[in-house]
Amino acid sequence: TCPFDLAHVDTPKGDLDHSNTITDATVIASSTVHPTGTQESYPAMLDAAGSADTNTAHYYMECSNKGICDRKTGECECFDGYDGAACQRASCPNSCSGHGTCETIAELAYDDFANVYALWDADKTMGCACDAGYSGSDCSSRTCKVGVDPLYVDDTTARVTTTTVIVAATGATDLAGTYALKFYDYWGEDYTTVPITASATFAADNAAKTGTCDVVKAALEALPSNVVPSVTCSGAQYATDKGVEYTLTFTSNPGYLRQLEVDQYLDGSRSTLSGTTVVTYVYQNGVTGEDTDYFATKCPGVEAQIKYDATANSAGTWNAAVQPGGLGYIGDLTAAEVKLLKACLGDSDGDASNNVDVYNWDYGALSEFLGGGSGTDSVIGSYPHAIKTVPVATSTNY
């Protein structure tokens, strides 16, 4: 008898007892091939209480129904595309071309931001987790390098990832040891820097290149394959003699990046940082890289501040100048800038009949009756105008 596992597909057995009818009743019981019995139609599976389940499938079958049992050896001869002692796994195509690892669908899901996949084929369906720079079902295709569209940089302010790192202790002057930074490139491949010596004080950059940012930048830019071509760093003391806080901007790594990590376990499970209650924080400082720019057109000549209505309340009372659908939310506009902004916004809902003012502009809002019949007010409609604000001035193209 060959090994059993969950069947990839269930197959009716047919008229096993030659009765000219196919039933759900068990017709073979206590055999080595079907120890729990078998039916002529699809398997009739039972729950733990012995009650019949409905809409069931993928019952335990010899060689998982994807192989032929060699009765002399008790070994499964698997069909093409299936592996395992019981043919219980789907094969990865072309052995991932030598550019990836063959993993279960549950492992692939976990690798993608720790998603959970727990269906019947969690350990049966296999796929390739490709190395960085390779793609495709069998990892045979190369991926091209990624860069920022020059027109994007020309028209607007390109967004790249900015990350703040804090390494500190609660006790003054007792932080010591080493840690490393783990950087993830655009394809999700991780790179770990050489150990960085922790310091309870922030050292300014100097000619000897021993300042805090000097050391951190050197460690990141020394990663192999020029994975971080350049990075800017600025920082300061975290509390008083308790650690450092620095912000990294990856100006040469366009696109969405997975968040940086601090690795303080460089010696197995033992932390290589010491001190009174050591803490490490990593957070993106309000800016993440983006793969798609949904606001590709810059509105030149318009500089503004976004405001809010401090008088709004649950009764629906709005400041007349700052209400949904109005330009009052965008403050400090000159008359000329208002016209320029309307020209940029244009039509929002495809309905030319409600376009008003200059340059075929509409409000992107609806009028709604107030309670008690006291008039109407504007509310955000189904097709609001959407804008993205960018800094007026930046130190680089980013």
Buried (B, 14 or more C-beta within 10 A) or exposed (E): EBBBBBBBEBEEBEEBEEEEEBBEEBBBEEEEEBEBBBBBEBBBBEEEEEEEEEEBEBBBBBBBBBBEBEEEEEBBEBBEBBBBBBBBBBBBBBEBBEBBBBBBBBBBBBEEEEEEBEEEBBBBBBBBBBBBBBBBBBBBEEEEEEEBEEEBBEBBBBBBBBBBBBBBBBBBEBBBBBBBBBBBBBBEBEBBBEBBEBBBBBBEBEEEEEBBBBBBBBBBBEBEEEBBEEBBBEBEBBEEBBBBBBBBBBBBBBBEBBEBBBBBEBEEEEBBBBBEEBBBEBEBEEEBBBEEBEEEEBBEEBEBEEBEBEEBEEEEEBBEEBBBBBBBBBEEBEEEBBBBBBBBBEBBBEEEEBBEEEBEBBBBBBEEEEEEEEEEBBBBBEBBBEBEEEEEEEEEEB
